[in-house]
Amino acid sequence: MSEIVDPYILSPDKIKSPPTTFRGRLKFLGPSFVLSASIVGSGELIATTTLGAEAGFITFWVIIVSCLVKVAVQLEFGKHSILTGETAMQAFNKLPGPQFGKAKWTVWTVLGVMIIKLLQVGGIVGGVAIILNIISPQISIPFFAFGIAVVVALMIYKGYYNFIERFSLVMIGFFTLFTFASLYFLKFTTYQISLEDIWSGLQFNLPKEAVVVAIGAFGITGVGGDEIIHYNYWCLEKGYASFVGENDNSEEWRDRAYGWIKVMKLDAIVAMCVYTSVTAAFYLLGAAVLHAQGSIPEGYAMIETLSAMYTESLGPHAKTAFLIGSFITLFSTLFAALAAWTRQISDIFGQIGLINFSDYHIRKKTVAILAWIIPLLWALVFVFIKLPVLMVITGGIVGSFLLFLVVYAVLHFRYVRLNPLFKPSIYYDVVLWLSILSIIAVGVLGILKFFG
């Protein structure tokens, strides 16, 4: 599919009839690939395995719930994007509440959260730098950190969606296969996993000593609050809203909207299947190997500790493959995160009045400038703090709180702004509310246990 010149502007010449078959819908998947590239990285490789290492199998349920429950909220976000053509921050700026300057409190809150989440992505930059330092120890970790920031900036600053989508798909493939191979070969070691082990992790227990990591893992695994927001931009740039066109209250518009929402739902479900299975595999590796060894990934030794999951099951030669695979996985997160951050911050700047986001050329220039500034800030934060695991977990905790704001937005989309023609079934509402209540319950439970 050719690149849409400006997918944020709806016009009659972009309208396209939706595919009517399952095979046809598969051809228009894509936002899920970018989202998965972001998810299958820091959450799985660092936060998930750290939780498994600290708690063992007992908190396996946190990972499964985290991956499954948030997809309904993601679907509601995607549906709003298609029906309105609004960007995430345009939609947030229409939520109820006080306004400061030209932007609502919601927009300012998201900006504040993103500033704190510099820690999280800075930790991922650190992980990549540590991997490269292990391969080439004569070059310092800070040098690699700034070097990788420059590389990812070069790849993103032009901001073409099709390139982002295709590169994301390639990056997640290799390490996914490698992780499942490692999990399979555990059966031939002393760390083999039994059904009793897995069952013990599905009893909804949450030890107090694992609360902080569990909250972080819940916020960062599956679709986090920021990824749900970012899904808006990828749905728009894939062209879903442009294909539907502006609402002219015609039957043709309604039929197109129904059709493209079906494509979006399939896209989101495919992503959920991918990241849930991969996340579960990462967690089980951490619980089986690292917990048994009493090894907790931390500091500059993080990558060496994590590599034990692979060398124990595949042999010492697997360390090289692990380093290559973990580099690809973490780099995929940096790549997808930077692509999303440049768009979201540009959108925020548009809402607070710093730029005209609707102007294609101004937006592209802003994205290009941010593509250089943001990764250099990530690298600077890491070089200053030097604690990649703590940085990633901290970002995950902040992501858990961001989910509350996302839930607030979704409730407004569903019960205030939803076009009556698209009122969902009772079954869908039940699933949505299960998703919302699960997010709230885990967040509140974590806060009570942490401060209790």
C-alpha positions in Angstrom: 0.0 0.0 0.0 1.4 3.4 -1.0 2.2 6.1 1.6 -0.8 8.4 2.2 0.5 12.0 1.8 -1.1 13.4 5.0 -3.2 10.7 6.8 -4.2 13.3 9.5 -6.4 15.2 6.9 -9.6 13.5 5.8 -10.5 14.1 2.1 -12.8 12.4 -0.4 -10.0 11.3 -2.6 -8.6 9.0 0.1 -11.8 7.0 0.7 -11.5 3.3 0.1 -14.0 0.5 0.5 -13.1 -2.0 3.3 -12.2 -5.6 2.5 -15.0 -8.0 3.0 -13.1 -11.3 3.6 -10.8 -12.4 6.3 -7.9 -12.8 3.9 -8.6 -9.3 2.6 -8.5 -7.8 6.1 -5.1 -9.5 6.7 -3.6 -7.4 3.9 -4.4 -4.2 5.8 -2.9 -5.2 9.1 0.0 -3.0 10.2 -0.5 -0.9 13.3 -0.2 -4.0 15.4 3.3 -4.7 14.0 4.6 -1.3 15.1 2.9 -1.7 18.5 4.3 -5.2 19.0 7.8 -3.9 18.1 7.4 -1.5 21.0 5.9 -4.0 23.4 8.3 -6.9 22.6 11.3 -5.2 24.1 11.6 -3.5 27.5 8.5 -5.1 28.9 9.4 -8.6 27.9 13.2 -8.7 28.1 13.6 -6.6 31.2 10.5 -6.0 33.3 8.9 -9.4 32.7 12.0 -11.5 33.4 12.8 -9.3 36.4 9.4 -10.0 37.9 9.9 -13.7 37.2 13.3 -13.7 38.8 12.1 -11.9 41.9 8.7 -13.7 42.5 9.1 -17.0 40.7 6.0 -18.6 39.1 3.6 -17.1 41.7 2.9 -13.9 39.8 2.5 -15.4 36.3 -1.1 -14.4 36.4 -0.1 -10.7 36.5 1.5 -11.0 33.1 -1.4 -12.9 31.6 -4.0 -10.4 33.0 -1.8 -7.5 31.9 -1.7 -8.7 28.3 -5.4 -9.7 28.0 -7.4 -7.1 29.8 -6.1 -4.0 28.1 -7.0 -4.9 24.5 -10.7 -3.8 24.9 -9.5 -0.4 25.9 -7.2 -0.3 23.0 -10.1 -1.3 20.7 -12.2 1.6 22.0 -9.3 4.0 21.3 -8.9 2.6 17.8 -12.6 2.9 17.1 -12.7 6.5 18.2 -9.7 7.3 15.9 -11.5 5.8 12.9 -14.9 7.4 13.5 -13.5 10.9 14.2 -10.1 11.1 12.5 -8.9 12.9 15.7 -5.3 12.4 17.0 -4.9 11.2 20.5 -4.1 14.6 22.0 -6.9 16.3 20.0 -9.3 13.8 21.6 -7.7 14.3 25.1 -8.1 18.1 24.7 -11.9 17.5 24.4 -12.2 15.6 27.7 -14.0 17.3 30.6 -11.9 19.2 33.1 -9.9 22.4 33.7 -7.9 24.1 30.9 -4.5 25.8 31.3 -3.7 28.0 28.4 -4.9 26.4 25.2 -4.7 22.8 26.5 -6.8 20.8 29.0 -5.3 19.2 32.1 -5.3 15.8 30.3 -2.8 17.0 27.7 -0.5 18.6 30.3 -0.7 15.4 32.4 0.4 13.3 29.4 3.3 15.6 28.8 4.4 15.3 32.4 4.2 11.5 32.3 6.3 11.4 29.1 9.0 13.5 30.8 9.2 10.9 33.6 9.1 8.1 31.1 12.4 9.4 29.7 13.8 7.2 32.4 12.2 4.1 31.0 13.4 4.5 27.4 16.7 5.7 28.7 17.0 2.4 30.5 16.4 0.6 27.2 19.2 2.7 25.5 21.4 1.6 28.4 20.5 -2.0 27.7 21.5 -1.7 24.1 24.7 0.1 25.0 25.6 -2.6 27.5 25.1 -5.3 24.9 27.4 -3.5 22.4 30.0 -3.0 25.2 30.0 -6.8 25.9 30.7 -7.4 22.2 33.3 -4.6 22.0 34.6 -3.9 25.6 37.2 -1.5 24.4 34.5 1.1 23.6 32.8 2.7 26.6 29.1 2.2 27.4 28.3 6.0 27.4 29.8 6.2 23.9 27.6 3.4 22.7 24.6 5.0 24.4 25.0 8.2 22.4 25.9 6.3 19.3 22.7 4.2 19.3 20.8 7.5 19.9 22.2 8.9 16.7 21.5 5.7 14.7 17.8 5.5 15.8 17.4 9.2 15.1 18.8 8.7 11.5 16.2 6.0 10.9 13.2 7.9 12.2 13.7 11.6 11.4 12.0 11.3 7.9 9.1 9.5 9.6 7.7 7.3 6.8 5.0 5.0 8.2 5.5 2.1 5.7 9.2 1.9 6.6 8.4 1.9 10.3 5.8 -0.8 9.9 8.0 -3.2 7.8 11.1 -2.7 9.9 9.1 -3.4 13.1 7.8 -6.7 11.7 11.4 -7.9 10.8 12.8 -7.0 14.2 10.2 -8.8 16.3 10.5 -12.1 14.3 13.9 -13.3 15.1 13.9 -12.9 18.9 10.4 -14.3 19.2 11.5 -17.6 17.6 14.7 -17.6 19.7 12.8 -17.1 22.9 10.4 -20.0 22.2 13.3 -22.2 21.3 14.9 -21.4 24.7 11.7 -22.2 26.5 11.4 -25.5 24.7 14.9 -26.6 25.5 14.5 -26.0 29.2 12.9 -29.4 29.3 16.3 -31.0 28.9 17.8 -29.1 31.8 17.4 -29.1 35.6 15.2 -26.0 35.1 12.4 -27.8 33.3 8.9 -26.3 34.0 6.1 -28.5 35.3 2.4 -28.0 35.0 2.3 -27.6 38.8 4.7 -24.6 38.4 2.5 -22.9 35.9 -0.7 -23.7 37.9 0.9 -22.1 41.0 1.3 -18.9 39.1 -2.4 -18.7 38.2 -3.7 -18.5 41.8 -3.9 -14.7 41.9 -1.3 -14.3 44.7 0.7 -11.2 45.0 3.5 -11.2 47.6 4.2 -7.8 49.1 7.9 -8.0 48.2 6.9 -8.4 44.5 4.4 -5.5 44.4 6.6 -2.8 43.0 7.9 -5.0 40.2 4.4 -6.4 39.5 3.0 -2.8 39.1 5.8 -1.9 36.8 5.3 -5.1 34.8 1.5 -4.6 34.6 2.1 -1.1 33.2 4.7 -2.1 30.7 3.7 -5.5 29.5 1.0 -6.0 26.9 -0.3 -2.6 25.8 0.6 0.0 28.3 -1.1 3.4 28.6 1.4 5.0 26.2 1.1 2.2 23.6 -2.7 2.5 23.7 -2.3 6.2 23.0 0.3 5.6 20.3 -2.1 3.1 18.6 -4.1 6.1 17.6 -1.3 7.5 15.4 -0.6 4.2 13.7 -4.3 3.6 12.9 -4.4 7.1 11.4 -1.1 6.7 9.5 -2.1 3.3 8.2 -5.1 5.1 6.7 -8.1 3.6 8.5 -9.7 7.0 9.2 -8.8 8.3 5.8 -10.4 5.3 4.1 -13.6 5.9 6.0 -13.7 9.7 5.3 -15.6 12.4 7.1 -18.9 11.6 8.6 -21.6 12.8 6.1 -24.3 10.8 7.8 -24.7 8.6 4.8 -25.3 4.9 4.7 -22.1 4.5 2.7 -20.0 6.2 5.4 -21.6 4.0 8.1 -20.8 0.8 6.0 -17.2 1.9 5.4 -16.7 2.7 9.1 -18.1 -0.7 10.1 -15.8 -2.4 7.6 -12.6 -0.6 8.7 -13.4 -1.0 12.4 -13.4 -4.8 11.7 -10.0 -4.5 10.1 -8.7 -2.6 13.2 -10.2 -5.2 15.6 -8.4 -8.0 13.8 -5.2 -6.0 13.8 -5.5 -5.5 17.6 -6.3 -9.1 18.3 -3.4 -10.4 16.2 -1.1 -8.1 18.2 -2.5 -9.4 21.5 -1.9 -13.0 20.5 1.7 -12.3 19.6 2.7 -10.2 22.6 0.8 -12.4 25.1 2.5 -15.6 24.0 5.9 -14.0 23.8 5.5 -12.3 27.2 4.4 -15.5 28.8 7.6 -17.2 27.4 9.8 -14.5 28.8 8.3 -14.7 32.2 8.5 -18.4 32.5 12.2 -18.3 31.5 12.9 -15.7 34.2 10.9 -17.7 36.8 12.4 -21.1 35.9 16.1 -20.1 35.6 16.8 -16.8 37.3 14.6 -17.3 40.3 16.1 -20.7 40.9 19.6 -19.2 40.7 18.6 -16.3 42.9 19.8 -13.9 40.1 18.1 -10.5 39.8 18.9 -8.4 36.7 20.3 -5.1 37.8 22.9 -2.4 36.9 25.4 -2.9 34.2 25.3 -6.7 34.9 21.7 -6.8 33.7 22.5 -8.4 30.3 24.9 -10.9 31.7 22.3 -12.0 34.2 19.6 -12.3 31.5 21.8 -14.2 29.2 21.8 -17.1 31.7 18.2 -17.9 30.7 19.5 -18.9 27.3 22.9 -20.4 28.0 21.3 -22.7 30.6 19.0 -24.2 28.0 20.8 -23.8 24.8 24.5 -24.0 25.9 27.3 -21.4 26.3 27.4 -20.7 22.5 23.8 -19.3 22.8 25.2 -16.2 24.5 26.3 -14.7 21.2 22.8 -15.4 19.7 21.3 -13.9 22.9 23.3 -10.7 22.5 22.3 -10.4 18.9 18.6 -11.2 19.7 18.4 -8.9 22.7 20.0 -6.1 20.7 17.3 -6.5 18.0 14.6 -6.7 20.6 15.6 -3.6 22.6 16.5 -1.7 19.4 13.0 -2.4 18.1 11.5 -0.8 21.2 13.7 2.3 20.7 12.8 2.4 17.0 9.0 2.1 17.6 9.0 4.3 20.7 10.9 7.2 19.0 8.5 7.0 16.0 5.6 7.3 18.4 7.1 9.9 20.7 7.9 12.3 17.8 4.3 12.2 16.7 2.8 12.4 20.2 5.0 15.3 21.4 4.3 17.2 18.1 0.6 16.6 18.7 1.0 18.0 22.3 2.8 21.0 21.0 -0.1 21.5 18.6 -2.6 21.4 21.4 -0.7 23.8 23.7 -0.3 26.2 20.8 3.5 25.9 20.0 3.0 24.7 16.4 0.2 24.2 13.9 -0.1 20.4 13.9 -2.5 20.4 11.0 0.1 22.0 8.7 1.8 19.0 7.1 5.2 20.7 6.5 5.4 22.1 10.0 4.4 18.8 11.5 7.1 16.9 9.4 9.7 19.4 10.4 8.8 19.1 14.1 8.9 15.3 13.9 12.3 15.5 12.3 13.8 17.8 15.0 12.3 15.7 17.8 13.7 12.6 16.2 17.2 14.0 17.1 16.4 15.7 20.5 14.5 12.8 22.1 17.0 9.9 21.8 19.9 12.2 22.9 17.9 13.0 26.0 17.3 9.2 26.6 21.0 8.6 26.3 21.9 11.5 28.6 19.4 10.3 31.3 20.9 6.8 31.2 24.6 8.0 31.4 23.6 10.1 34.4 21.6 7.4 36.3 23.3 4.2 35.2 20.5 1.9 36.5 18.7 0.5 33.5 16.4 -2.0 35.3 15.3 0.5 37.9 14.7 3.1 35.1 12.6 0.7 33.1 10.5 -0.5 36.1 10.0 3.2 37.1 8.7 3.9 33.7 6.4 1.0 33.9 4.9 2.2 37.2 4.2 5.6 35.7 2.7 3.7 32.8 0.3 2.0 35.2 -0.9 5.4 36.4 -1.3 6.6 32.8 -3.7 3.7 32.3 -6.1 5.5 34.7 -6.1 8.5 32.4 -6.6 6.3 29.3 -9.6 4.6 31.1 -11.1 8.1 31.8 -10.7 8.9 28.1 -12.3 5.6 26.9 -15.3 6.1 29.2 -15.8 9.5 27.6 -15.4 8.1 24.1 -17.9 5.3 24.9 -20.6 7.1 26.8 -20.4 10.7 25.6 -19.0 10.9 22.1 -19.8 7.6 20.5 -22.0 7.9 17.4 -25.3 6.2 18.3 -25.1 4.1 15.0 -22.1 2.3 16.6 -23.5 1.5 20.0 -21.9 -1.9 20.8 -23.5 -5.1 22.0 -24.0 -5.9 25.7 -21.3 -8.5 25.3 -18.8 -5.9 24.1 -19.7 -3.6 27.0 -19.2 -6.4 29.5 -15.8 -7.1 28.1 -14.9 -3.4 28.1 -16.0 -3.0 31.7 -14.0 -6.1 32.7 -11.0 -4.5 31.1 -11.6 -1.2 32.9 -12.3 -2.7 36.3 -9.2 -5.0 36.0 -7.0 -2.1 35.2 -8.4 -0.1 38.2 -8.3 -3.1 40.6 -4.7 -4.0 39.9 -3.7 -0.4 40.1 -5.5 0.2 43.4 -4.3 -3.2 44.8 -0.7 -2.3 44.0 -1.0 1.1 45.6 -2.6 -0.3 48.8 0.0 -3.1 49.1 2.9 -0.8 48.4 1.9 1.8 50.9 0.1 -0.5 53.3 
